[in-house]
């Protein structure tokens, strides 16, 4: 546990050093500014987009960017000769981004409570934060694996956005036929929206919430066990002659 605490502290130092936390918090202020000009009902309609962008897109990009800088400074490779395991490193990434997302969402929800008297099911939202963040941390790590430099990272990120996230946004805003929702139902983006919106709605469909939770857990485990761990050492030692 002491190692994890140390790693999480270091993660936040790097988030601050690379101005990644500042960028994330600035985006949260944009959502708050938007909420000021919308009434509560309109803002709730806009919430799926906020949840999707912050929990999925921003998390994956933050992890990918952070790992790029760590690789550039040889932080990851030096970890291999330390008592820290690859699992410790990945868990610290998950916890750091969970805390970051709690800060971001907490800022948004508290602002909406005081400005618009809006309330949410915070326990349901907290569970969603844990499950969704872990999954998209894995996506961000995979993004780093397949990107040779920062330009490639951004291009691959855009591909992921176009293929896996933009269709859900298109259905939300009416650019795509509503029938597409059936085909996108088990896309991670749609599952993310449902998990978070369960905490924003008056009643919770517990059966659907449980199915979505199990689905994202199983998918995340598959990513972690078969895609993340087997390639981690090769990624850490690439271009080092190890």
N, C-alpha and C positions, 0 to 999 in steps of 0.2 A: 504493500500500500504506500510505503514511504517513497518508493521509486516512482509510482504513478503520480503522486503529489508533486514530486520534483519535475517530472516530465510535463505535467499540465502547467505548472508555473512557467517553465521554459517555453511552452507553446504560446502562452499569452504574451510573454516578452517578445517573441518573434512576430506575433500578430500586430503588436504595437510598433515594433521596429520597422516592419514592412508596410505600415499604415493600412493593413487589411481590416483591423478592427474599426478604425476610423471610417473607412469606406463603408463597412457594413452598417455602422451606426448612422452614418449620413443617409443611407437609403431608408432606414427606419424613420428618420425625421421627415423624409419626403412622404412616407405613408401617413404619418401623423398630420402633416400639412394638408394632405388630401382629405383626411377625415374631418378636418375642421370645416371644410367647405361642403361636406356632404351631411345629410341627416342620417341618424342611426340606421334606418332601413336601407338607405342607399349604400352606406358603408359596409353593412353586412353582405350585401350583394357583391361588393368588391373584394370581400375577404378571401374568397378562394384564390384569387390572383395573388394577393399578398402572401398567403400561406405557401402557395406553390413556388413563388419566386424566392422567398426568404429561406424556406426549409429545404428546397431541392436545388434550385439553380445556384443560389449564393453559397450554400454549403459545399457543393461539389467544386465550384470555382475557387473558393477560399482554400480548400484542402489542396487542390491541384497547384495553385499559385504558391502556397506555403511549401509544399514538397519540392517545387522547382527551386526555390531559394535555398532550401536546406541541402538539396543535392549540389547546388552550385557552390555552397560553402563547405561541402563535405561533412555536414552534420550527421547525415544518415549513415554514411560509411563508417564514421568513427564510432557509431553506436555498436557496430558488430564486434568491437574489441572491448566493449564495456559489459557490465553484468546485466544490462537491459536486453530483454528479448524482443523479437519482432512483434509479438502479441502485446507486450507492454507498450510499445511505441504506438500501435494501432489503437489500443484502448485509450491511451492518452489523447489521441486525435479525436476520438469519439466524445470523450468527456469534455474536452476543450470546446468543441463545437456545440455540444449540448448546452454548456454554460453560456456560450456566446449567444445561442438562439434564445435561451431563457431571458437573457438581458435585453435582447432586441424585442422579443414579443412582450416581455414585461413592460418595457418602455411604451410600446404601442398601446397595450391594453390599459395600463394605468392612465395614460393620457386620454384615451377614449372614455374611461370611467369618470374622470374629473371634468372633461370637456363636454361629453355627450351622455353621461350617466349610463353607459353601456356595460353590461356584465356578461361573463362567460362561464362555462364549466371548466374551471382551471385544472381540476384533476384529470379530466379527459384530455385536455390540451397537453398537460405535462407528459402523460403516457405517449401521446402522439409525437411529442418532441423527441423523446428517447428513441422510439422505434424508427421514425423517419430520418433523424439525424444520423443514426448508426448506418442505415442503408446508404445514404448519400455521401457519407464519408468514404464508404467502399467505392462508390462511383468516382469520387474525386481521386482516390488512390489509383484506380484503374486508368483514369484519365492521365495521371502522371506516368504510368507504365508505358503508355502508347505514344507519348509525346517526347520528341527529341529535344525540343527547345520551347521557349515561352510562346513563340508564334504558333508552333504546332499545337501547343496546349489550348490556345484561344480558338484555333480552327476546329480542333476536335470537340471543344466545348460547344461551339456553335452547331456542329453536326448533331450532338446529343440533344441540344435544345430543339433543333428543327424536327428531328425524328421522334423524340420521346416526350417533349413538353409542349411544343407549339400546337400540335393537334388538339390537346386538351384545352388550351387557351382559346383556340379557334372555335371549339364547340361552346365554350363559356360565353364568348362575346357574340356568337351568332354568325361567324364567318363560315362555319362548316355546318352541314345539316345535323339536326339533333339526333338523327339515326346513327351517326358516327359514335355516339356515346356507348352504344352496345358493343362496338368493336374495340373501344378504348377502355372498357370497364376494368380490365385487370392490368392495364398499363400502370407502372409505378406512379406516374403523375396523377392519374385519377384516384388511385388508392390513397395517395398523399392528401388530396383534396378532401376525400370522404373522412379520413381519420381526423383531420383538423376541424372540418365543418361540424363534426359531431359535438365538438366542444363549444361551438358558436350557436347551435340551434337549441330551441326550447326543450325538445325531447330527443333522446338518443336511441337509435335503432341498435340495441346491444348485439343482436345476432350478426348484423352486417359489420359492426365495429369489431367484433371478435374475429370474424372471418378475415377482414382486412388486416388486423393485427397479426394473425397467424401467417397470412400470406407474405407480409413484408418481413416477418422474422425468418421464415423459411428461405425466402429469396435472398435475404441478407446473409444467412448462414452459407448458402450455396456460393455466393460471391466470396465470402471470407475463406471458406475451406478449400475451394477449388480454383479460385482466380487470384486472390490476394496473397495468401501465405506462400503458395508454391513459387511465386515469382518475386517475392520481396527481396531475397538475398541477391538475386541476379540484378535487380534494379539498383540496390544499394551499392553494389560493387562494379557496376558498369563504368567503363572508361577509367578504371583504376588499376587495371592489369592484375586484378585478384582472381 
